[in-house]
C-alpha cells in the first residue's frame, strides 16, 4: 500500500530564517490565482441557486455540475504546479478526474431525482475535502493550495449533510446547496488572502 509520505528532499531542506523571503515555486502563484477564481465561480453558482428560480432538475444539475467540473480542473492544475510525492500527486489527480466525471454526469442531467442530485453533489464535496485533507500533509502541496483545516472541515461537513439530509423539494436543495457554495467560497477566499495576499491583488 502506497504511503503518503513527505519526499526526502523536503525533509532535508533547511527552514528559512525569520525575515527572509522565500520565492514561490514556478506556477504556484498562477495556481493560487486560479483557486481564487474558482472561489468566485462557487460564489456565483451559489448566488444563482439562492436567488434564481431553479424549478427543474436539469437546471440544478447543470449548475452543480459546472461548479464541480471547475473544481476538478483547478485541482488538476494544482497537481501540475506542486512537487509532492507520486502517491500524493496520484491522489490529487484521481480526485480532480472524479470531480470532472461527476460534474459531467450532473451537467448531463443523469441525476433525475432530488435524492440522486443531492447524493452525487455531496459525494463530490466529500471527495474534494477528503483528498485535500490527506494531500496537504505534504509541504509541497501546502505551498500551492490555499486550503486549510477549517475549509476542509467545512467541505467535508457539507458533503455529509448533502448525502444524509432528506430534502423535501428541489427548491430546498437549491437554497441549501447555494448557501453551502457561498460559505465555502468565502472560506476559500479568506484562506487565500491570509496566506497569499498578492494572489488577491492579481485578480483586480
Secondary structure, DSSP 8 states (H G I E B T S, - for coil): -------HHHHHS----TT------TTHHHHHHHHHHHHHHHHHHHHHHHHS---SHHHHHHHHHHHHHHHHHHHHHHHHH----HHHHHHHHHHHHHHHHHHHHHHTT---SHHHHHHHHHHHHHHHHHHHHHHTTSHHHHTT----HHHHHHHHHHHHHHHHS---SHHHHHHHHHHHHHHHHHHHHHHHHHH-HHHHHHT-
